[in-house]
Amino acid sequence: MNPDIIFCPGGDCPLKETCFRFTAIAYGRRSSFVSIPYSRRTNSCDQFISNKPKDEEIAKLAYFFYLEEGYPSGKDKEHWFRAEKELFERFNQN
């Protein structure tokens, strides 16, 4: 994980469970916002970083699993969910 990330305390923010600034694990020093940057007026957060992998990344890894397993048919969903889980774990452990 980037040591210079500013974490978010979360509070009552509705986005906190999907935000890397809240869910990431800090190793070493930890800097946090004093208050949550979420705006109820705009229903958004200018500091939001998603903790979920992008569809393009999932598709690439799922395709790799497809190739690795010898082009099996009917396992597309299995490959997709496996790729999604693996990328989510990688992203949230770094």
The first five atom37 places (N, CA, C, CB, O) and aatype in JSON, in Angstrom:
{
  "aatype": [12, 2, 14, 3, 9, 9, 13, 4, 14, 7, 7, 3, 4, 14, 10, 11, 6, 16, 4, 13, 1, 13, 16, 0, 9, 0, 18, 7, 1, 1, 15, 15, 13, 19, 15, 9, 14, 18, 15, 1, 1, 16, 2, 15, 4, 3, 5, 13, 9, 15, 2, 11, 14, 11, 3, 6, 6, 9, 0, 11, 10, 0, 18, 13, 13, 18, 10, 6, 6, 7, 18, 14, 15, 7, 11, 3, 11, 6, 8, 17, 13, 1, 0, 6, 11, 6, 10, 13, 6, 1, 13, 2, 5, 2],
  "atom_mask": [
    [1, 1, 1, 1, 1],
    [1, 1, 1, 1, 1],
    [1, 1, 1, 1, 1],
    [1, 1, 1, 1, 1],
    [1, 1, 1, 1, 1],
    [1, 1, 1, 1, 1],
    [1, 1, 1, 1, 1],
    [1, 1, 1, 1, 1],
    [1, 1, 1, 1, 1],
    [1, 1, 1, 0, 1],
    [1, 1, 1, 0, 1],
    [1, 1, 1, 1, 1],
    [1, 1, 1, 1, 1],
    [1, 1, 1, 1, 1],
    [1, 1, 1, 1, 1],
    [1, 1, 1, 1, 1],
    [1, 1, 1, 1, 1],
    [1, 1, 1, 1, 1],
    [1, 1, 1, 1, 1],
    [1, 1, 1, 1, 1],
    [1, 1, 1, 1, 1],
    [1, 1, 1, 1, 1],
    [1, 1, 1, 1, 1],
    [1, 1, 1, 1, 1],
    [1, 1, 1, 1, 1],
    [1, 1, 1, 1, 1],
    [1, 1, 1, 1, 1],
    [1, 1, 1, 0, 1],
    [1, 1, 1, 1, 1],
    [1, 1, 1, 1, 1],
    [1, 1, 1, 1, 1],
    [1, 1, 1, 1, 1],
    [1, 1, 1, 1, 1],
    [1, 1, 1, 1, 1],
    [1, 1, 1, 1, 1],
    [1, 1, 1, 1, 1],
    [1, 1, 1, 1, 1],
    [1, 1, 1, 1, 1],
    [1, 1, 1, 1, 1],
    [1, 1, 1, 1, 1],
    [1, 1, 1, 1, 1],
    [1, 1, 1, 1, 1],
    [1, 1, 1, 1, 1],
    [1, 1, 1, 1, 1],
    [1, 1, 1, 1, 1],
    [1, 1, 1, 1, 1],
    [1, 1, 1, 1, 1],
    [1, 1, 1, 1, 1],
    [1, 1, 1, 1, 1],
    [1, 1, 1, 1, 1],
    [1, 1, 1, 1, 1],
    [1, 1, 1, 1, 1],
    [1, 1, 1, 1, 1],
    [1, 1, 1, 1, 1],
    [1, 1, 1, 1, 1],
    [1, 1, 1, 1, 1],
    [1, 1, 1, 1, 1],
    [1, 1, 1, 1, 1],
    [1, 1, 1, 1, 1],
    [1, 1, 1, 1, 1],
    [1, 1, 1, 1, 1],
    [1, 1, 1, 1, 1],
    [1, 1, 1, 1, 1],
    [1, 1, 1, 1, 1],
    [1, 1, 1, 1, 1],
    [1, 1, 1, 1, 1],
    [1, 1, 1, 1, 1],
    [1, 1, 1, 1, 1],
    [1, 1, 1, 1, 1],
    [1, 1, 1, 0, 1],
    [1, 1, 1, 1, 1],
    [1, 1, 1, 1, 1],
    [1, 1, 1, 1, 1],
    [1, 1, 1, 0, 1],
    [1, 1, 1, 1, 1],
    [1, 1, 1, 1, 1],
    [1, 1, 1, 1, 1],
    [1, 1, 1, 1, 1],
    [1, 1, 1, 1, 1],
    [1, 1, 1, 1, 1],
    [1, 1, 1, 1, 1],
    [1, 1, 1, 1, 1],
    [1, 1, 1, 1, 1],
    [1, 1, 1, 1, 1],
    [1, 1, 1, 1, 1],
    [1, 1, 1, 1, 1],
    [1, 1, 1, 1, 1],
    [1, 1, 1, 1, 1],
    [1, 1, 1, 1, 1],
    [1, 1, 1, 1, 1],
    [1, 1, 1, 1, 1],
    [1, 1, 1, 1, 1],
    [1, 1, 1, 1, 1],
    [1, 1, 1, 1, 1]
  ],
  "atom_positions": [
    [[0.84, -1.17, 0.0], [0.0, 0.0, 0.0], [0.88, 1.23, 0.0], [-0.95, 0.0, 1.2], [1.97, 1.23, 0.58]],
    [[0.43, 2.27, -0.64], [1.14, 3.53, -0.66], [1.19, 4.11, 0.75], [0.47, 4.52, -1.64], [0.14, 4.31, 1.36]],
    [[2.39, 4.38, 1.29], [2.47, 4.88, 2.65], [1.95, 6.3, 2.8], [3.88, 4.82, 3.13], [1.75, 6.77, 3.93]],
    [[1.73, 7.01, 1.69], [1.29, 8.4, 1.77], [-0.22, 8.58, 1.63], [1.96, 9.19, 0.71], [-0.69, 9.71, 1.49]],
    [[-0.98, 7.5, 1.68], [-2.43, 7.62, 1.58], [-2.99, 8.23, 2.86], [-3.08, 6.23, 1.32], [-2.52, 7.95, 3.96]],
    [[-3.98, 9.07, 2.7], [-4.68, 9.65, 3.85], [-5.93, 8.81, 4.07], [-5.03, 11.18, 3.63], [-6.75, 8.66, 3.17]],
    [[-6.05, 8.28, 5.25], [-7.19, 7.42, 5.58], [-8.39, 8.25, 5.98], [-6.83, 6.45, 6.71], [-8.28, 9.45, 6.27]],
    [[-9.54, 7.6, 6.0], [-10.79, 8.25, 6.37], [-11.35, 7.57, 7.62], [-11.82, 8.2, 5.2], [-11.34, 6.34, 7.71]],
    [[-11.82, 8.34, 8.58], [-12.39, 7.74, 9.78], [-13.73, 7.04, 9.53], [-12.57, 8.81, 10.83], [-14.19, 6.28, 10.38]],
    [[-14.36, 7.3, 8.39], [-15.6, 6.6, 8.06], [-16.84, 7.21, 8.67], [0.0, 0.0, 0.0], [-17.73, 7.65, 7.95]],
    [[-16.89, 7.24, 9.97], [-18.06, 7.79, 10.65], [-19.36, 7.23, 10.11], [0.0, 0.0, 0.0], [-19.53, 6.01, 10.02]],
    [[-20.28, 8.11, 9.76], [-21.58, 7.67, 9.22], [-21.63, 7.78, 7.7], [-22.71, 8.48, 9.85], [-22.72, 7.91, 7.12]],
    [[-20.48, 7.74, 7.06], [-20.42, 7.82, 5.59], [-21.04, 6.57, 4.97], [-18.95, 7.99, 5.11], [-20.67, 5.45, 5.35]],
    [[-21.97, 6.72, 4.04], [-22.6, 5.55, 3.4], [-21.68, 4.82, 2.41], [-23.85, 5.99, 2.69], [-22.0, 3.72, 1.98]],
    [[-20.55, 5.42, 2.06], [-19.62, 4.82, 1.11], [-18.45, 4.09, 1.77], [-19.08, 5.88, 0.19], [-17.64, 3.47, 1.08]],
    [[-18.36, 4.16, 3.08], [-17.14, 3.7, 3.76], [-16.77, 2.24, 3.5], [-17.3, 3.9, 5.22], [-15.58, 1.94, 3.4]],
    [[-17.72, 1.34, 3.39], [-17.38, -0.07, 3.2], [-16.83, -0.37, 1.81], [-18.61, -0.93, 3.45], [-16.24, -1.43, 1.59]],
    [[-17.03, 0.54, 0.87], [-16.5, 0.35, -0.48], [-15.35, 1.3, -0.78], [-17.6, 0.55, -1.51], [-14.9, 1.4, -1.92]],
    [[-14.87, 2.01, 0.24], [-13.8, 2.99, 0.06], [-12.48, 2.47, 0.64], [-14.17, 4.32, 0.73], [-12.4, 2.07, 1.8]],
    [[-11.45, 2.5, -0.2], [-10.12, 2.03, 0.2], [-9.57, 2.86, 1.36], [-9.16, 2.09, -0.98], [-8.87, 2.32, 2.21]],
    [[-9.88, 4.14, 1.41], [-9.37, 5.01, 2.49], [-9.89, 4.58, 3.86], [-9.76, 6.47, 2.23], [-9.28, 4.9, 4.88]],
    [[-11.01, 3.86, 3.9], [-11.57, 3.36, 5.15], [-11.19, 1.91, 5.42], [-13.08, 3.5, 5.14], [-10.88, 1.55, 6.56]],
    [[-11.21, 1.07, 4.39], [-11.03, -0.38, 4.59], [-9.57, -0.85, 4.56], [-11.78, -1.12, 3.54], [-9.28, -1.96, 5.0]],
    [[-8.66, -0.02, 4.05], [-7.26, -0.43, 3.95], [-6.63, -0.62, 5.33], [-6.46, 0.59, 3.14], [-7.03, 0.01, 6.3]],
    [[-5.64, -1.48, 5.38], [-4.88, -1.71, 6.61], [-3.63, -0.85, 6.56], [-4.52, -3.23, 6.77], [-2.91, -0.85, 5.56]],
    [[-3.37, -0.13, 7.62], [-2.19, 0.73, 7.69], [-1.03, -0.03, 8.31], [-2.49, 2.01, 8.5], [-1.17, -0.65, 9.37]],
    [[0.1, 0.02, 7.64], [1.32, -0.55, 8.17], [2.26, 0.62, 8.42], [1.96, -1.62, 7.19], [2.63, 1.32, 7.49]],
    [[2.63, 0.83, 9.66], [3.46, 1.98, 9.97], [2.61, 3.19, 10.32], [0.0, 0.0, 0.0], [1.56, 3.06, 10.95]],
    [[3.07, 4.34, 9.9], [2.35, 5.57, 10.26], [0.99, 5.63, 9.56], [3.18, 6.8, 9.89], [0.78, 5.0, 8.52]],
    [[0.1, 6.4, 10.15], [-1.25, 6.51, 9.6], [-1.72, 7.95, 9.72], [-2.24, 5.56, 10.32], [-1.79, 8.51, 10.82]],
    [[-2.05, 8.56, 8.58], [-2.61, 9.9, 8.55], [-4.08, 9.79, 8.19], [-1.85, 10.83, 7.55], [-4.44, 9.03, 7.29]],
    [[-4.92, 10.54, 8.88], [-6.36, 10.48, 8.62], [-6.95, 11.87, 8.49], [-7.07, 9.71, 9.73], [-6.43, 12.84, 9.05]],
    [[-8.04, 11.95, 7.74], [-8.8, 13.18, 7.7], [-9.35, 13.44, 9.1], [-9.96, 13.11, 6.64], [-9.66, 12.49, 9.83]],
    [[-9.48, 14.68, 9.47], [-10.05, 15.02, 10.78], [-11.54, 14.7, 10.79], [-9.81, 16.52, 11.11], [-12.06, 14.18, 11.78]],
    [[-12.21, 15.01, 9.71], [-13.63, 14.68, 9.59], [-13.84, 14.01, 8.23], [-14.54, 15.96, 9.73], [-13.01, 14.11, 7.33]],
    [[-14.96, 13.33, 8.1], [-15.19, 12.6, 6.85], [-15.39, 13.6, 5.7], [-16.42, 11.65, 6.97], [-16.09, 14.61, 5.87]],
    [[-14.79, 13.32, 4.53], [-14.92, 14.24, 3.39], [-16.21, 14.06, 2.59], [-13.76, 14.07, 2.48], [-16.43, 14.78, 1.61]],
    [[-17.06, 13.13, 2.99], [-18.32, 12.88, 2.29], [-19.25, 14.07, 2.44], [-18.99, 11.6, 2.83], [-19.39, 14.63, 3.53]],
    [[-19.89, 14.47, 1.34], [-20.83, 15.58, 1.36], [-22.25, 15.07, 1.22], [-20.52, 16.58, 0.24], [-22.6, 14.46, 0.21]],
    [[-23.07, 15.31, 2.23], [-24.47, 14.91, 2.16], [-25.23, 15.77, 1.14], [-25.13, 15.03, 3.56], [-26.2, 15.31, 0.52]],
    [[-24.78, 17.0, 0.97], [-25.44, 17.9, 0.03], [-25.34, 17.38, -1.4], [-24.83, 19.3, 0.12], [-26.31, 17.41, -2.15]],
    [[-24.13, 16.89, -1.79], [-23.94, 16.37, -3.15], [-24.03, 14.86, -3.23], [-22.59, 16.81, -3.68], [-24.01, 14.28, -4.32]],
    [[-24.14, 14.21, -2.07], [-24.2, 12.75, -1.99], [-22.99, 12.1, -2.67], [-25.51, 12.24, -2.64], [-23.11, 11.12, -3.4]],
    [[-21.81, 12.69, -2.4], [-20.58, 12.18, -3.02], [-19.38, 12.49, -2.13], [-20.38, 12.8, -4.43], [-19.49, 13.2, -1.13]],
    [[-18.26, 11.94, -2.52], [-17.01, 12.17, -1.77], [-15.9, 12.42, -2.79], [-16.67, 10.95, -0.83], [-15.61, 11.57, -3.63]],
    [[-15.27, 13.58, -2.7], [-14.18, 13.92, -3.61], [-12.92, 13.1, -3.34], [-13.85, 15.4, -3.5], [-12.03, 13.05, -4.19]],
    [[-12.83, 12.47, -2.2], [-11.65, 11.7, -1.82], [-11.84, 10.19, -1.94], [-11.26, 12.03, -0.41], [-10.98, 9.42, -1.52]],
    [[-12.95, 9.75, -2.51], [-13.29, 8.33, -2.61], [-12.32, 7.58, -3.52], [-14.71, 8.17, -3.13], [-12.02, 8.02, -4.62]],
    [[-11.84, 6.43, -3.04], [-11.04, 5.5, -3.83], [-11.71, 4.14, -3.67], [-9.51, 5.47, -3.38], [-11.77, 3.6, -2.56]],
    [[-12.22, 3.6, -4.75], [-12.93, 2.32, -4.68], [-11.99, 1.19, -4.25], [-13.56, 1.99, -6.03], [-10.84, 1.15, -4.68]],
    [[-12.48, 0.29, -3.42], [-11.7, -0.87, -3.01], [-12.08, -2.11, -3.82], [-11.89, -1.14, -1.51], [-11.7, -3.23, -3.46]],
    [[-12.81, -1.9, -4.9], [-13.24, -3.02, -5.75], [-12.48, -2.97, -7.07], [-14.77, -2.98, -5.99], [-12.25, -1.89, -7.61]],
    [[-12.1, -4.13, -7.59], [-11.38, -4.16, -8.86], [-12.28, -3.74, -10.03], [-10.81, -5.55, -9.12], [-13.5, -3.9, -9.97]],
    [[-11.66, -3.19, -11.08], [-12.41, -2.78, -12.27], [-12.76, -4.01, -13.1], [-11.58, -1.76, -13.11], [-12.06, -5.02, -13.07]],
    [[-13.87, -3.9, -13.84], [-14.33, -5.01, -14.68], [-13.26, -5.46, -15.68], [-15.6, -4.62, -15.42], [-13.13, -6.65, -15.96]],
    [[-12.5, -4.5, -16.22], [-11.46, -4.84, -17.19], [-10.39, -5.73, -16.55], [-10.82, -3.56, -17.76], [-9.9, -6.67, -17.18]],
    [[-10.02, -5.42, -15.31], [-9.02, -6.22, -14.6], [-9.55, -7.62, -14.32], [-8.62, -5.53, -13.28], [-8.83, -8.61, -14.46]],
    [[-10.8, -7.68, -13.92], [-11.43, -8.99, -13.65], [-11.48, -9.82, -14.92], [-12.86, -8.8, -13.07], [-11.16, -11.01, -14.9]],
    [[-11.87, -9.2, -16.02], [-11.99, -9.91, -17.3], [-10.64, -10.47, -17.74], [-12.54, -8.98, -18.38], [-10.57, -11.6, -18.22]],
    [[-9.57, -9.7, -17.58], [-8.24, -10.17, -17.97], [-7.81, -11.39, -17.15], [-7.22, -9.06, -17.8], [-7.31, -12.37, -17.7]],
    [[-8.02, -11.31, -15.84], [-7.62, -12.42, -14.98], [-8.51, -13.64, -15.22], [-7.68, -12.01, -13.51], [-8.02, -14.77, -15.22]],
    [[-9.81, -13.44, -15.42], [-10.73, -14.54, -15.72], [-10.32, -15.23, -17.02], [-12.19, -14.03, -15.82], [-10.38, -16.46, -17.13]],
    [[-9.91, -14.44, -18.0], [-9.45, -15.02, -19.27], [-8.18, -15.84, -19.06], [-9.2, -13.9, -20.32], [-8.01, -16.9, -19.67]],
    [[-7.3, -15.35, -18.22], [-6.08, -16.1, -17.89], [-6.45, -17.45, -17.27], [-5.18, -15.28, -16.91], [-5.86, -18.47, -17.63]],
    [[-7.41, -17.47, -16.36], [-7.86, -18.74, -15.75], [-8.43, -19.68, -16.83], [-8.93, -18.47, -14.65], [-8.17, -20.88, -16.81]],
    [[-9.19, -19.1, -17.75], [-9.77, -19.87, -18.87], [-8.67, -20.53, -19.7], [-10.64, -18.94, -19.77], [-8.75, -21.72, -20.02]],
    [[-7.65, -19.75, -20.03], [-6.53, -20.29, -20.8], [-5.75, -21.34, -20.0], [-5.58, -19.16, -21.23], [-5.4, -22.4, -20.52]],
    [[-5.51, -21.02, -18.75], [-4.74, -21.9, -17.87], [-5.42, -23.27, -17.7], [-4.57, -21.24, -16.5], [-4.74, -24.29, -17.57]],
    [[-6.74, -23.29, -17.71], [-7.48, -24.54, -17.53], [-7.77, -25.26, -18.84], [-8.78, -24.26, -16.81], [-8.49, -26.26, -18.86]],
    [[-7.22, -24.76, -19.94], [-7.38, -25.46, -21.22], [-8.66, -25.17, -21.96], [0.0, 0.0, 0.0], [-9.19, -26.07, -22.63]],
    [[-9.19, -23.96, -21.88], [-10.36, -23.51, -22.63], [-11.65, -24.27, -22.31], [-10.09, -23.62, -24.09], [-12.37, -24.65, -23.23]],
    [[-11.96, -24.49, -21.04], [-13.19, -25.23, -20.72], [-14.44, -24.4, -21.02], [-13.18, -25.66, -19.24], [-14.43, -23.18, -20.84]],
    [[-15.49, -25.05, -21.46], [-16.74, -24.32, -21.68], [-17.6, -24.39, -20.43], [-17.5, -24.89, -22.91], [-17.53, -25.34, -19.66]],
    [[-18.42, -23.35, -20.25], [-19.36, -23.33, -19.14], [-18.78, -22.93, -17.79], [0.0, 0.0, 0.0], [-19.45, -23.06, -16.77]],
    [[-17.53, -22.45, -17.77], [-16.93, -22.06, -16.49], [-16.67, -20.56, -16.42], [-15.61, -22.82, -16.27], [-15.91, -20.09, -15.58]],
    [[-17.32, -19.81, -17.31], [-17.07, -18.38, -17.37], [-17.42, -17.66, -16.07], [-17.86, -17.78, -18.5], [-16.66, -16.79, -15.62]],
    [[-18.53, -18.01, -15.46], [-18.92, -17.36, -14.19], [-17.97, -17.75, -13.07], [-20.36, -17.74, -13.81], [-17.6, -16.92, -12.24]],
    [[-17.58, -19.01, -13.05], [-16.63, -19.47, -12.03], [-15.31, -18.7, -12.16], [-16.37, -21.0, -12.17], [-14.75, -18.25, -11.16]],
    [[-14.84, -18.54, -13.39], [-13.59, -17.81, -13.62], [-13.75, -16.34, -13.22], [-13.17, -17.92, -15.09], [-12.84, -15.76, -12.62]],
    [[-14.89, -15.74, -13.56], [-15.13, -14.34, -13.23], [-15.12, -14.14, -11.71], [-16.48, -13.88, -13.82], [-14.43, -13.25, -11.21]],
    [[-15.87, -14.95, -10.98], [-15.95, -14.78, -9.53], [-14.62, -15.07, -8.84], [-17.04, -15.68, -8.96], [-14.27, -14.43, -7.85]],
    [[-13.9, -16.04, -9.36], [-12.57, -16.35, -8.82], [-11.63, -15.17, -9.03], [-12.0, -17.64, -9.48], [-10.89, -14.79, -8.12]],
    [[-11.65, -14.59, -10.23], [-10.8, -13.43, -10.54], [-11.19, -12.23, -9.68], [-10.91, -13.07, -12.03], [-10.32, -11.53, -9.16]],
    [[-12.48, -12.0, -9.53], [-12.96, -10.88, -8.73], [-12.5, -11.02, -7.28], [-14.5, -10.79, -8.8], [-12.03, -10.05, -6.69]],
    [[-12.63, -12.2, -6.73], [-12.22, -12.46, -5.35], [-10.72, -12.27, -5.18], [-12.63, -13.87, -4.92], [-10.27, -11.64, -4.22]],
    [[-9.95, -12.83, -6.11], [-8.49, -12.73, -6.0], [-8.01, -11.28, -6.1], [-7.83, -13.57, -7.09], [-7.14, -10.87, -5.34]],
    [[-8.57, -10.52, -7.03], [-8.17, -9.12, -7.18], [-8.6, -8.29, -5.97], [-8.78, -8.54, -8.45], [-7.86, -7.42, -5.53]],
    [[-9.79, -8.55, -5.45], [-10.25, -7.83, -4.27], [-9.3, -8.08, -3.09], [-11.69, -8.25, -3.9], [-8.94, -7.15, -2.37]],
    [[-8.9, -9.32, -2.9], [-7.99, -9.67, -1.81], [-6.62, -9.03, -2.02], [-7.84, -11.19, -1.7], [-6.03, -8.51, -1.07]],
    [[-6.12, -9.05, -3.25], [-4.82, -8.42, -3.55], [-4.86, -6.93, -3.25], [-4.44, -8.65, -5.01], [-3.98, -6.39, -2.58]],
    [[-5.9, -6.27, -3.76], [-6.02, -4.82, -3.61], [-6.14, -4.41, -2.15], [-7.22, -4.31, -4.39], [-5.55, -3.41, -1.73]],
    [[-6.87, -5.16, -1.38], [-7.12, -4.79, 0.0], [-6.05, -5.28, 0.97], [-8.44, -5.33, 0.42], [-6.11, -4.95, 2.15]],
    [[-5.08, -6.05, 0.5], [-3.97, -6.46, 1.34], [-2.75, -5.59, 1.13], [-3.61, -7.91, 1.08], [-1.85, -5.59, 1.97]],
    [[-2.69, -4.85, 0.04], [-1.51, -4.02, -0.27], [-1.63, -2.64, 0.3], [-1.29, -3.93, -1.76], [-0.72, -1.83, 0.13]]
  ]
}
